[in-house]
Amino acid sequence: MMYSIKEIYKIGNGPSSSHTMGPQKAAELFLKKHPDCKSFHVTLFGSLAATGKGHMTDVAILNVLQTAGEVEIEWQPKIFLPFHPNGMVFKALDSHKNIIDKWTVYSIGGGALAEENKPMESSNPIYNMHHMNEILNWCEINGKNYWEYVKDCEESDIWDYLSEIWKAMKESIKRGLDEEGVLPGPLHLRRKASTYFIRASGYKQPLQSRGLVFAYALAASEENASGGKIVTAPTCGSCGVLPAVLYHLQESRSFSDIRIFRALATAGLIGNIVKTNASISGAEVGCQGEVGVACAMASAAANQLFGGSPAQIEYAAEMGLEHHLGMTCDPVCGMVQIPCIERNAYAAARALDANIYASFSDGIHRVSFDKVVDVMKQTGHDLPSLYKETGEGGLAKDYQQM
């Protein structure tokens, strides 16, 4: 069974849902359990330790626990706990440094936490069906669409929640378009969103359309990279794809807010299916699980807005993910900047292409979305750890050798 799509869309500060939001949430839970403790020891393992400094993992934890007392953080990038690459061990200590309590927890992507084999979602499972094929079959039998399945399963406040999500998404884009200068960190990467937005106005269609999509995706992603407030969709590192597509379509095609909310519901369902049956964690399956899933979500949302059938929407989502299979997570200097920001822009454009391609079809195709999810999971497991958010391989390695 699947949990609420509220677990997919979370408003928070970047730069990383797994390396920043998750550890911060874990620290808050541990402090709540030991409010009077004056000394803590936190050990970070695997990819969480390997790129934690670039993702400000230590800052996120210290901001919480230092309000109570002394905190020591230990980094163990070469040790991977068996359940997930993003492992943490929190220890509460007495005045003599004796262990009062010990807690092992994992940041599994999208800001979510899990104990071994036990997700720690804030809600109860509510979706009886958790594979695309069975939900597609339900839609065709009942003459309904994916967002209606979401409506049937979620509580009545889901539309109010998605309204807040949409507001936060739009605000992240608008802030990003206004900001200029250099992003924080050793890369000294200049913001590009405002420049792309201005330059796009000088082109005629369709180049202007593509330039605007780039600008919107860059804007949200640059806000994330600077630690600004964004929405996980499904993660911080992929937060620019879905907002860029929906913002562009509303601005250019005047889609109503309620239709945007329905598109968000369908996109959330897509992300939920992947999270349940595979992973949205870059540390577990690579960037295919972040930007790839975001592209699938945006592809499905766009196709629905343009009147796609359930079969066409499934096809659009399948293409959005299929053509990101094998994408590695290789953040330069362990920061969510290079190549992460550009990948958001490209994935937003690819989502619009997937929508168009699916719209020309009847929705019938050989490889199902569920099959691609299975392949993505296996591909992620087959990838060496240096390609899964450790900053040791791919573009990250090349940069370090320059």
NORKA-V835408 format. One record per backbone hydrogen bond with DSSP energy under -1.0 kcal/mol. CO is the residue of the C=O (numbers start at 1). NH is the residue of the N-H. E is the energy in kcal/mol with one decimal. If there is no record, write none. Layout:
BEGIN
CO:NH:E
CO:NH:E
END
This chain:
BEGIN
2:126:-3.1
2:127:-2.2
4:7:-1.9
5:8:-1.1
5:9:-2.0
10:232:-2.4
12:230:-3.2
16:20:-1.6
16:21:-2.2
17:22:-2.3
20:24:-1.9
21:25:-2.3
22:26:-2.4
23:27:-2.5
24:28:-2.1
25:29:-2.1
26:30:-2.3
27:31:-2.5
28:32:-2.0
29:33:-1.4
30:34:-1.4
34:37:-1.2
38:70:-2.5
39:93:-2.7
40:72:-2.0
41:91:-2.3
42:74:-3.2
43:89:-2.2
44:76:-2.6
45:48:-1.2
46:50:-2.3
47:51:-2.1
51:55:-1.5
52:57:-3.2
56:60:-2.1
57:61:-2.0
58:62:-2.9
59:63:-2.4
61:65:-2.6
62:66:-2.2
65:68:-1.9
65:69:-1.6
70:40:-2.4
72:42:-2.9
74:44:-3.0
76:46:-1.5
76:79:-1.1
79:46:-2.0
85:87:-1.1
86:107:-2.2
87:45:-2.5
88:105:-2.5
89:43:-2.4
90:103:-2.7
91:41:-2.2
92:100:-3.8
92:101:-1.2
94:97:-2.1
98:94:-2.3
101:92:-2.4
103:90:-3.0
105:88:-2.3
106:114:-2.0
109:112:-1.6
112:108:-1.4
113:120:-2.5
114:106:-2.4
115:118:-2.8
118:115:-2.5
127:2:-1.7
131:135:-1.8
132:136:-3.1
133:137:-2.2
134:138:-1.8
135:139:-2.4
136:140:-2.2
137:141:-2.3
138:142:-2.3
139:143:-1.1
139:144:-1.9
145:149:-1.2
146:150:-2.0
147:151:-2.3
148:152:-2.1
149:153:-1.5
150:154:-2.8
155:158:-1.7
157:161:-2.3
158:162:-2.6
159:163:-1.6
160:164:-1.7
161:165:-2.1
162:166:-2.6
163:167:-2.1
164:168:-2.3
165:169:-2.4
166:170:-2.5
167:171:-2.1
168:172:-1.9
169:173:-1.7
170:174:-2.5
171:175:-2.6
172:176:-1.9
173:177:-2.0
174:178:-1.2
175:179:-1.8
181:191:-3.0
189:183:-3.3
192:196:-2.6
193:197:-2.4
194:198:-2.2
195:199:-2.6
196:200:-2.2
199:202:-1.5
200:203:-1.6
204:208:-1.5
206:210:-2.2
207:211:-2.6
208:212:-2.3
209:213:-2.0
210:214:-2.3
211:215:-2.3
212:216:-2.6
213:217:-2.3
214:218:-2.8
215:219:-2.4
216:220:-2.0
217:221:-2.2
218:222:-2.9
219:223:-1.8
220:224:-2.0
221:225:-2.4
222:226:-1.4
223:228:-3.1
224:227:-1.9
228:14:-2.1
230:12:-2.4
235:233:-1.6
236:239:-1.8
240:244:-1.5
241:245:-2.0
242:246:-2.5
243:247:-2.9
244:248:-2.2
245:249:-2.2
246:250:-2.3
247:251:-2.4
248:252:-2.5
249:253:-2.3
250:254:-1.4
256:260:-1.8
257:261:-2.8
258:262:-2.0
259:263:-2.0
260:264:-2.5
261:265:-2.1
262:266:-2.2
263:267:-2.7
264:268:-2.7
265:269:-1.9
266:270:-2.1
267:271:-2.4
268:272:-2.2
269:273:-2.3
270:274:-1.9
271:275:-2.5
272:276:-2.3
273:277:-2.2
274:278:-2.7
281:284:-1.0
281:285:-2.7
282:286:-1.2
286:289:-1.5
287:290:-1.0
287:291:-1.3
287:292:-1.6
290:294:-2.4
291:295:-2.3
292:296:-1.9
293:297:-2.6
294:298:-2.5
295:299:-2.7
296:300:-2.2
297:301:-2.2
298:302:-2.5
299:303:-2.2
300:304:-2.2
301:305:-2.1
302:306:-1.6
303:308:-2.9
304:307:-2.0
309:313:-2.7
310:314:-2.1
311:315:-2.0
312:316:-2.6
313:317:-2.3
314:318:-2.3
315:319:-2.4
316:320:-2.2
317:321:-1.8
318:322:-3.0
319:323:-2.0
321:324:-2.0
322:325:-1.4
324:327:-2.1
327:288:-1.7
329:389:-2.1
331:334:-2.0
332:335:-1.7
335:337:-2.0
337:341:-2.1
338:332:-2.9
339:343:-2.0
340:344:-1.4
341:345:-1.4
342:346:-2.5
343:347:-2.4
344:348:-1.9
345:349:-1.8
346:350:-2.5
347:351:-2.0
348:352:-1.5
349:353:-1.7
350:354:-2.5
351:355:-2.0
352:356:-2.0
353:357:-2.7
354:358:-2.5
355:359:-2.1
356:360:-1.4
368:372:-1.9
369:373:-2.2
370:374:-2.1
371:375:-2.5
372:376:-2.8
373:377:-2.2
374:378:-2.2
375:379:-3.1
376:380:-2.6
377:381:-2.0
378:382:-1.9
379:383:-1.3
384:387:-1.9
385:388:-2.1
386:393:-1.3
387:329:-2.6
393:396:-1.1
394:398:-1.8
395:399:-2.2
396:400:-1.7
397:401:-1.3
399:402:-1.0
END
